[in-house]
Amino acid sequence: MKTPFTTFDAKSIIKDIGELNAKLLKGAVALTEVDQIDVGTAPRELVYEEDKLKLYRYKSEGKATSKVPVLIVYALVNRPYMLDLQPDRSIIRNLLQHGVDLYIIDWGYPTKEDMYLTLDDYINGYIDNCVEFIKEAAKTEKVNLMGICQGGTFSAIYASLHPEKVNNLVTLVTPIDFSTNDGLLFNWAKNINVDSLVDTYRVIPGDFLNSGFLMLMPFALNIRKYVDMLDVLEDKEKLMNFLRMEKWIFDSPGQAGECMRQFIKDCYQGNKLVKGELKIGDKTVNLKNVTMPLLNIFATADHLVPPSSTKPLNDLVGSDDKTLYEFKGGHIGVFVGSKSQKELAPAIAKWLHERDSVKTKGAPVKPEVSKRSDNAKTKSEQPKNKKNIKKK
């Protein structure tokens, strides 16, 4: 009678178990040597702050060759250091090396006092204040906007409301047409009872949202990646790269309830941006007002923001200079993939330099750190004084 395992099979299994144990032991040693998980290490300086928001300007080793500074507007739901996750996979460092003058908004972590912040507060308040600060610091009449994911939606809205302040608009993996059913996230958002969610939490916990994102690809994001981690445990450099990504995934800010309520109901459920029915403050957003050059980048394998949501922007804007850029990869690969570093970042820099023309108001000055602190809790209830930027 044959036994379930031959002698050869048993030896092979014992060998595999021994190798796995040795790998786990080396991995445990490597983990003990990890002092901290370093992310977002590109040199930068704080130049403006308001409530939870901080505006940073990146320092370049060389001289910025671009005349018009770029303001990066990241999504609210994740941390912006994804753009500078590790030194050799940093779209920030890559753009700096190509002479781009970069500023970035760090939205911070909302608390209960921020529960009443609306889309109007974020777009006509915070973003506009940052734009005004950069214009003054750079002595220029316009800035370039680079919006990432939800930050791209905010940037497109801002550019339509304030076209006179935007020189060029770059959007990366940005949801615009929310009628698509290609992504599970879109189906989930269309059917969620956002009123009950907001009325219960006021500020939606980051962990709640993160659980939803992980369930979009449950096997890949909850099981397979940890199995695959066994292959990198022995290599400290690769292990650090894995841990940096894990840090970013689970570093999820909460969401101001009223802003999320409007974004879900008006965009995901009502698709009002495409229909020309979205109201921000007392103004209706008309994407035909986006007449500046547009570079719209989508990822072919994006499971969070499918191409069918991103691509329609080019048909909706009023610009005669609009480029639709196809990146063969996923949502995260746009920022940290090797192809992104070799291809995408240089292409963005080249596109910006070719359109680097704007009127200036004199020689740029080094920006001083500025701070504006309105009470966020009553921010949406008060008239905005967006140009009142207080110097320290």
N, C-alpha and C positions, 0 to 999 in steps of 0.2 A: 504493500500500500504506500502510495506517495504521501509524504508529509507536506504541509502547506508551504514550507520553505526548504529549499535545498541547503546544503552546507555552504555553498557559494553565496546564496542569498543572505543567510544569517551573518556571514562575515562582512558582506557588503553593508548590511544595515548597521552592524556594530561600528564599522569604520565611519559611516555617515554620522552616527550619533557622537562618536568621538570627535570628529571634525567640527560638528556643530557646538559641542561643549567648549572646545578650544576657542572657537570664534566668539562665543558668548563671553568667555573669560577675558579675552583680549578687548572685546567691546566694553565690558564693565570697567576695565582699567582705563580705556580711552575716555569713558564718561566721567570718571573721577578726575581726569585732568582738565575737564572743561570748567574754567573759572566763570566765564560769562559768554552769552551768545551775542556777538557783536553784529549789529545791523545798522544801516543808515550811517555809514562812517565817512561819507564824502564831506569835507570841511564846509561849514556854512556858518552864517551869523544871523542872529535874531534881529530883525529890523523894524518889526511892527507887531503889536499884539492888541487884541480886543476880546474881552470876555475869555472864552476858552481857546479862541483862535490865535495861532502864532504864524507869522509870515517870516520865512527865512530866505536869505539870498545865498546862493552857493558861491564858494570861492574857487576860482580857476587858477591852476598853476601857470597857465599861459595868459595871453591877453585875449579878451573877448573881441571877436571880429564882427559880431553882429551889432547893428545900431539899435535895434528894437529889442528890449528885454522880453523874456517869455515868462508868463505866469502859469504855473501848473496847478490845475484844479483837480484834486483827487476826489474819489467817492467818499461819502460819509460813512459807509459801512465797514471799511477796512482802514488800515494804517498806511500812510503814503511811503513808508520805507521799502515797500515792495519794489519801488523804482531804483533803489540803491541797496538791494538785499545783501550783496556780497561784492567785494571790489572788482572781481573779474566778470561779474554778471550785473552790471549797473548801467542802466540806460541814462542815468544822471551823469555819471562820470564820462560816458561816451559822448553825450551832447556837449559837455564842458570842453572835452578835448577837441571838439569841432568848432569851438569858438562861440557857443551859444551862451548868452547871459541869462541865468536861470533863477527864478524865484519859485517858491512852493508854499502852498497853504497847508498847514497842519491844523485840522479841525479840533483836535483834542478829544476829550471824553465828556460828553454831555451828562449833566446831573439833573436832579429834579427842578432846579431853577430854570432849566432850559426847555421845559416841557411845552411851552407855548410858542417856541420859535417856528416860523413858517417858511415856506419856499421863498416868500418875499424877503424875509429877514436874511436868509442865506445868500440870495442872488442880488437883490437891490441894496442889501445892507452890507454884509461881510465882503462879498466878492467886489462890489463896487468900491468899498473903502480901500481894499488892497490895490485895486487898479489905480485909484486916485493917488495913493501913496507912491506907487512905482512911477507913475507919470511925473510926479513932482521930483522924485529922487533922480530919475534918469533924464529929466528935462526934455521929455518927449510928449507928443500929443496923443499917442496911441501906444498900446502894448499888444503883444501876441498872446493869445490864449491857447493853452494846451490842456484839453479836458480828458480825464481818464474815467471810463465806465460811466457811472452816474454823474461824475464830475464833468464828463463830456456833455451830458444832457443839460446840466446847469450852465455850461459854457455856451452851448448853442442858444439857450434861452437868453442868456446875458447879451450875447452878440446881436440878437434880434431886437432887444430892448435898448441897447446902447451901441449901435453900429459905429458911431462916430469915435468911440474909444478903442476899437479893436482893429488892429492892422491886418493880422492873419489869424485864422481859426484852425487849430489842429484837434481832431477828435480821435481817440483810440478806443476801440471796442465799446462803442457808445450806443445805448438803447435810445431809439428815436420813435420807430413805429412799434407800438406795443400790441398791435392786433395779431401778431404772429403767435402760433401755437407750437413753434419748433422747439422751444426750450421748456423743461419742466418748471423752471422758476417762473416763467410767464403764466403757465397754467395755475401754479400754486398761488401767485399773487392775484390773479383774476378772481379766485374763488375764496380768498380769505376774508373773514369778517374783521376788517381793519378797525372799525368803530369799537367793537368789543375789546380788541387788543389794546388800542390806545387808551380807552377809558379805564381799562384795568391797570395797565402799567404806567401810563403817562410818559415815561421814558422807556422805550422797548429795550430790554436787556440784550447786550451783545451775544451772550451765550445762547439765548433763544433763537436769534437769527442764524447764528453759526451752526446750530443743530440742523436747521432747515437746509442750509447750504451743503452740509455734509451728506444729507440724505438724498441730494440730487444725484450723487454717484456713490451709493452706500458701500459697494464692495471695494472700489478703487480708493476711496478716501477714508474708509474705516478699517479695512482689513489688509488689502494687498500692499499698501505702502509700508505697513509695519513688517510684513513678511519680507518685502524687498529690502527693508532696512538691514536685515541680517547680512546682506552682501556688502554693506559699507561700514559695518561696525569696526572692522580692523583698521580702516583708513580714517585717521582723525580728520583730515581735510574734508573728505566726502561726508563724514558724520556731521561735521559742523555745518555743511551746506544743508543737510537734511534737517538739522535742528533749527537753522535759521528760518526755513520754510515753515516748520511746525510753530515756531514762535509767532510768525506773521498770521498763520491761519487762526490761531486761538487768541490773538490779540485783537479782539473785536469790540469797538466802542458801542455804547448804547445809541439809540436813535431818538431824537426829539419827537415826541408823539405827534404834534400837529403837523410838522413837516412830513413825517412819514404818512400820516393820514391822507394829506393832499396828494403826495406823490403816488401812492397806491391807487387812490380813487380816481384822480384826474388823468394819470398816465396809464398805468397797467389796466385799470378797469374801464376808463372812459376814452382812452387814446386821444385826449383833447389836444395834445401838441400837434399831431398830424392833421387833425380836423380844423385847426385854427381857432379852437375854443378855450385854450388854456389861459386863465387869468392869473397874473402875478401882481399882487397889489391891486391897483386900479387899472392896469393895462392888460390888453389881450396880446398874446404872443403870436407874431406873424413871422414865420421862418423866411418869408420872401425878403424880409429886411436884412437878412444875412447876405450882404453884397460884397463883403471882403473875400479874398482868396480862401478856399477851404481845402484842407487835406483830411480826408475821412478814411481811417484805417480800420479794417475788419479782419478778424481771424477766422479762417475757414473751418476750424474744428472747435469753435467756441461753444461750450455747453452752457455758459451763463448768459451770454448776449449773442444770440445767433445772428449770422450775417443778414438774415431777412429783416432784422430789426434795425441794423446799422446802415445798410446800403441805401435805403430810401431817402436819407438826408440829402444826398446829392441832387435828387429830383425836387426837393422841397424848398431849397434855398434860392435866393435871387442872384447869386454870384455867377459871373461868366467864367471865372477862373476856379474850377473845382476838380479835385483829383480824388479818385476812389482807389485806394491802395489795398491790395489783397496780400495778407500775410498767411502763409501756410503754417498753421500751428494752432495752439489753444489759447484760452484767455490769459493764462499765466505766462505761457511761452512768449507772448508779446513783449514781456518785460525782462524775463530772466533767461530765455532760451539763447543758445549760442548763435543761432541764426539772427536773432534780434540784434545782438551786439555787432555782428558783421554786416548786416544788411539794413535793418530798419532804422536804427539810430542815425547812421550816416545819411540815409535817404531823407529823414526828417530835417536834419541840419542843412542838407543841400537845398531842399525845398524852401526852407526859411531864408537862407542866404540869397536865393534867387529873387525873393520878394522883400528884401530888406531895405525898404525905402519909406521914410516917414519924416514929416516936419519935426524939427526939434526947437526947443526954446533956449538953447545955449548949451554950454558944456555940462555934461552930467556931473553930479556931485555924489560924494560918498554918503549913503543914507544913514541918518542917526536912528538909534532905536526909538521907536515911537509907541505910544500906548493909548488906546481909547477904551474906556471901561464903562459902558452903559449897563444898567441892570437888565440882564438877559430875560428875567422872568416877565418883565413888563415891556420888553423891547418891541413886540409886535403891536402893542397898544399905544405906543408913543410915536409922534412924528419923527421921521429919521432925519438926522443932520449928517448926511453921508460925507460932506466935505470938511466937517469939523474934526480934523485929525490933530489930536493934542500931542505936543512934543514933551518929552521928559525934561 
